[in-house]
Amino acid sequence: MKVVTFGELMVRLQPYNYERFVQADHLEFSFGGGEANVAVSLANYGADAVFVTKLPAHAIGQAAVNSLRRYGVDTSKIVRGGSRVGIYYNEKGASQRGSVCIYDRAHSAIQESQPSDFDWDSIFEGVDWFHFTGITPALGPNLVEACEEACKAAKAHGVKISCDLNYRGKLWTREQAREAMTRLCQYVDVCISNEEDAKDVFGIEAEATDIYAGELNHEGYKSVAKQLADKFGFEKVAITLRESHSAFDNGWSAMLYDVASNEYCFSKKYNLHIIDRVGGGDSFGGGLIYALLSGKSTQEAVEFAVAASALKHSIEGDYNMVTLPEVEKLAGGDGSGRIQR
């Protein structure tokens, strides 16, 4: 299986342990970004994962490329140019204190890229799947156009398309998101969302649900998935379900709706004690893409994706550094992570 993902790869700067920005005197340096995180997950499962972006030709740009090569991601389609690698500062939450993310990504190489930088017909030769998120078109009108050109080329090559709505209020307004994502979602086969993004982007929400009270209404989420599918003609809709008890402790599960069979499958729920939640949604997306391309059933696919994401919450950094056997073992177990004898 060959999968292409398209987006921004950024420098991640973070205080050690759980220090606040105002008390830190040094920062950890790594890389991450939504679609790059998906590519790393897929490469770790043995898929041929190709990441497309634009990065400067200088040493920091090369370090970003190398961070992907380390895990077997194909970086041959990355365009080199521009002068900046975007940065995000991450302050990890603890107990009742939430995480803080500050962007410094204006004028990055990918943000200033043009649609003509990417030869999509060449990129999609022999490809099975294309994935992007709502973060990429949020970078500017030029990236909305680039995403649309990518989707059109993917369709012309018979490539399946998935999109994680991933609304980021720090990058654009709800109105801008709704306009752009309405334009792009007409090409999408598999939509990935959560309880907040469907509401923020399209005004669609589950009734009688309060994620902060730990209460989930399964019928409400089935309604959200069906509304999304009816609006855009999606083949499948995945909704991740996070119950936030504290910065450390979350309930984590998901639902996958298959339109053709009218089947709604809910996964088992994991009680997470979180090490790092950044990339949790991306690891779900990577797991779901792999499972669907592997021919897993609707129930098996959502169980695999949720297990992959549960494991990611235990790993520092953006990338989900787990193996296929580890995910399969957790997905097939009781969700506790204990060794089954």
C-alpha positions in Angstrom: 0.0 0.0 0.0 1.2 3.5 -0.9 -0.1 6.6 0.9 0.7 10.3 0.3 0.1 12.9 3.0 0.4 16.7 2.5 1.0 19.4 5.1 3.4 21.4 7.2 6.3 19.9 9.2 7.3 22.2 12.1 9.9 22.5 14.8 8.4 21.6 18.2 9.9 23.4 21.2 8.9 22.4 24.6 10.0 22.9 28.2 11.4 19.9 30.0 8.9 17.8 32.0 5.9 19.9 33.0 7.5 23.3 33.4 5.7 26.4 32.3 7.1 28.7 29.6 7.7 31.5 32.1 9.9 29.2 34.3 11.8 27.3 31.6 15.4 28.1 30.8 15.8 25.5 28.1 13.6 23.8 25.5 13.5 20.3 24.0 13.7 20.3 20.2 11.9 17.9 17.9 9.6 17.9 14.8 6.0 17.3 14.2 2.9 18.1 12.1 -0.5 16.5 11.5 0.1 14.9 8.1 3.7 14.1 8.8 2.7 12.3 12.0 0.3 10.2 9.9 3.1 9.3 7.5 5.4 8.2 10.3 2.6 5.9 11.7 2.1 4.3 8.3 5.8 3.8 7.7 6.1 2.1 11.1 3.4 -0.4 10.0 5.3 -1.2 6.9 3.3 0.9 4.4 5.0 3.0 1.7 4.4 6.4 3.2 5.2 9.6 1.2 5.1 13.0 2.8 4.8 16.1 0.7 5.6 19.6 1.9 8.0 22.5 1.2 11.0 23.1 3.4 14.1 25.3 3.2 17.3 23.9 1.9 19.2 25.0 5.0 20.3 22.9 8.0 17.0 23.1 10.0 15.0 22.2 6.9 17.3 19.2 6.4 17.0 18.2 10.0 13.2 18.2 9.5 13.6 15.9 6.5 16.0 13.6 8.3 13.4 13.2 11.2 11.1 11.6 8.7 13.7 9.5 7.0 14.6 8.0 10.3 11.3 6.2 10.4 11.3 5.2 6.7 9.0 7.9 5.3 9.7 8.7 1.6 10.8 12.3 1.4 11.6 12.4 -2.3 8.6 14.6 -3.1 9.4 17.3 -0.6 10.0 20.6 -2.4 13.0 22.6 -1.2 12.9 26.4 -1.0 11.8 29.3 1.2 13.6 30.5 4.3 11.6 29.4 7.3 10.6 26.2 9.1 7.4 26.9 11.1 7.7 26.6 14.9 5.2 25.6 17.6 5.8 26.0 21.3 4.1 23.3 23.5 3.6 23.6 27.2 2.3 20.3 28.5 -0.7 20.3 30.8 -0.9 18.6 34.1 -3.7 17.7 36.4 -6.3 20.5 36.1 -3.9 22.8 34.1 -4.5 22.4 30.4 -1.8 22.4 27.7 -0.7 25.6 25.9 0.3 25.8 22.2 1.8 28.9 20.7 2.4 29.1 16.9 5.2 30.9 15.2 4.6 29.7 11.7 3.9 32.8 9.7 6.0 33.0 6.4 7.1 29.4 6.6 8.2 27.8 3.4 5.0 25.8 3.0 2.8 28.8 3.9 4.4 30.8 1.2 4.4 27.9 -1.3 2.3 28.1 -4.5 0.1 25.4 -6.0 2.6 25.2 -9.0 5.3 23.9 -6.6 3.7 20.5 -6.5 3.5 18.1 -9.5 0.5 16.1 -8.3 0.2 13.9 -11.4 3.7 12.7 -10.8 3.2 12.4 -7.0 0.1 10.2 -7.4 1.6 7.6 -9.7 1.0 4.2 -8.2 -0.6 5.7 -5.1 -3.6 4.1 -3.2 -4.5 6.8 -0.7 -4.2 10.6 -0.1 -4.5 12.2 3.3 -4.6 15.8 4.4 -6.1 17.7 7.3 -8.0 21.0 7.8 -4.8 22.5 9.2 -3.1 22.7 5.7 -5.8 24.8 3.9 -5.9 27.0 7.1 -2.5 28.3 6.2 -3.8 30.5 3.4 -5.8 30.7 0.2 -2.8 29.4 -1.8 -2.9 26.2 0.3 -6.7 25.8 -0.2 -6.0 25.9 -3.9 -3.1 23.5 -3.6 -5.2 21.0 -1.6 -8.0 21.2 -4.2 -5.5 20.6 -7.0 -4.2 17.6 -5.1 -7.7 16.2 -4.6 -8.6 16.6 -8.3 -5.4 14.8 -9.3 -5.9 12.1 -6.7 -9.4 11.5 -8.1 -8.1 11.4 -11.6 -5.6 8.7 -10.5 -8.3 6.7 -8.7 -6.8 7.4 -5.3 -9.0 7.3 -2.1 -9.0 10.5 -0.1 -9.2 11.0 3.6 -9.4 14.3 5.6 -9.3 15.0 9.3 -11.3 18.2 9.8 -8.8 19.4 12.6 -10.2 22.9 13.1 -7.6 25.3 14.5 -9.1 28.6 15.7 -5.6 30.2 15.9 -5.2 29.8 12.1 -8.6 30.9 10.7 -12.2 31.7 11.6 -15.1 29.2 11.6 -16.5 31.0 8.5 -13.3 30.7 6.6 -13.0 27.0 7.6 -16.6 26.3 6.6 -16.1 27.9 3.2 -12.8 26.1 2.4 -13.7 22.7 3.8 -17.1 22.7 2.1 -15.1 23.2 -1.1 -12.6 20.5 -0.3 -14.8 17.8 1.3 -16.7 17.2 -2.0 -13.6 15.2 -3.0 -13.2 13.3 0.3 -14.1 9.6 0.7 -13.3 9.1 4.4 -13.9 12.0 6.9 -12.3 12.0 10.4 -13.7 14.3 13.0 -14.3 14.7 16.7 -17.1 16.1 18.8 -15.8 19.7 18.5 -14.6 19.9 14.9 -17.9 18.9 13.3 -19.6 21.7 15.2 -16.9 24.3 14.6 -16.5 23.7 10.9 -20.0 22.7 9.8 -22.3 23.5 12.7 -23.1 19.8 13.2 -23.2 18.6 16.8 -24.3 15.7 19.0 -27.1 16.4 21.3 -27.1 15.6 25.1 -23.3 15.3 25.2 -20.8 17.0 27.4 -17.2 15.9 26.9 -16.2 17.6 30.1 -18.7 15.8 32.2 -17.6 12.4 30.8 -21.0 11.8 29.2 -21.3 10.4 25.7 -24.5 9.9 23.8 -23.9 7.2 21.1 -27.1 8.1 19.3 -26.0 11.7 19.0 -22.7 10.7 17.4 -24.5 8.4 15.0 -26.6 11.4 14.0 -23.5 13.6 13.5 -21.8 10.9 11.3 -24.9 10.5 9.1 -25.4 14.3 8.7 -21.7 14.6 7.6 -22.1 11.7 5.2 -25.4 13.0 3.8 -23.9 16.5 3.2 -20.8 15.4 1.3 -21.4 11.9 0.1 -18.6 10.4 2.3 -18.1 6.6 2.1 -17.1 6.5 5.8 -17.1 8.8 8.8 -14.9 8.3 11.8 -15.5 10.3 15.0 -13.1 10.1 17.9 -14.6 10.4 21.4 -12.6 11.9 24.1 -13.8 12.2 27.7 -11.6 14.7 29.5 -11.4 14.1 33.3 -8.1 16.0 33.7 -5.0 16.8 31.6 -3.7 13.4 32.6 -6.8 11.2 32.5 -9.0 10.8 29.5 -11.5 8.2 28.3 -10.7 7.4 24.6 -12.8 5.6 22.0 -14.2 6.1 18.5 -17.0 5.3 16.2 -16.8 4.4 12.5 -19.8 4.7 10.2 -19.9 2.8 7.0 -22.4 4.3 4.7 -22.8 1.4 2.2 -23.8 -1.1 5.0 -25.4 1.6 7.3 -23.2 0.1 10.0 -22.2 2.2 13.1 -19.3 0.5 15.0 -18.1 1.8 18.4 -14.7 0.7 19.7 -13.9 -0.4 23.2 -13.0 2.5 25.5 -9.5 3.0 26.9 -8.9 4.8 30.2 -5.7 6.8 29.4 -3.1 8.2 31.7 -1.5 10.6 29.3 2.2 11.1 28.7 1.7 13.3 25.6 -1.6 13.8 23.8 -0.1 15.7 20.8 -0.5 13.6 17.7 -3.3 11.5 19.3 -5.7 12.3 16.5 -3.0 11.8 13.8 -2.2 8.4 15.2 -5.9 7.5 15.0 -5.9 8.6 11.3 -2.8 6.6 10.5 -4.2 3.5 12.1 -7.5 3.9 10.3 -5.9 4.4 6.9 -3.8 1.3 7.4 -6.7 -0.8 8.7 -9.0 0.2 5.8 -6.3 -0.4 3.2 -5.6 -3.8 4.8 -9.2 -4.9 4.2 -10.2 -5.0 7.9 -13.9 -4.9 8.7 -15.6 -1.7 10.0 -15.3 -3.0 13.6 -11.8 -4.2 13.2 -10.7 -1.0 11.6 -12.0 1.3 14.4 -10.5 -1.0 17.0 -7.1 -0.9 15.3 -7.2 2.9 15.0 -8.2 3.5 18.6 -5.6 1.1 19.9 -2.9 2.8 17.9 -4.0 6.2 19.3 -4.2 4.9 22.8 -0.5 3.8 22.5 0.5 7.2 21.1 -0.8 8.9 24.3 2.0 7.0 26.1 4.8 8.3 23.9 6.7 11.7 24.1 6.8 13.7 20.9 4.5 14.0 17.8 5.4 10.7 16.2 3.7 7.4 17.1 6.7 5.1 17.5 4.8 1.8 17.8 4.9 -1.4 15.8 2.2 -3.2 14.0 2.3 -6.2 16.4 2.0 -3.8 19.4 -1.2 -2.3 18.0 -2.7 -5.6 16.9 -2.1 -7.0 20.4 -3.8 -4.1 22.2 -6.6 -4.0 19.7 -7.3 -7.7 20.3 -7.0 -7.5 24.1 -9.2 -6.2 26.8 -7.9 -2.6 26.5 -5.9 -2.7 29.8 -2.5 -3.2 28.2 -1.8 -6.1 30.6 -0.1 -9.1 29.2 -2.6 -11.8 28.5 -1.4 -15.2 29.6 
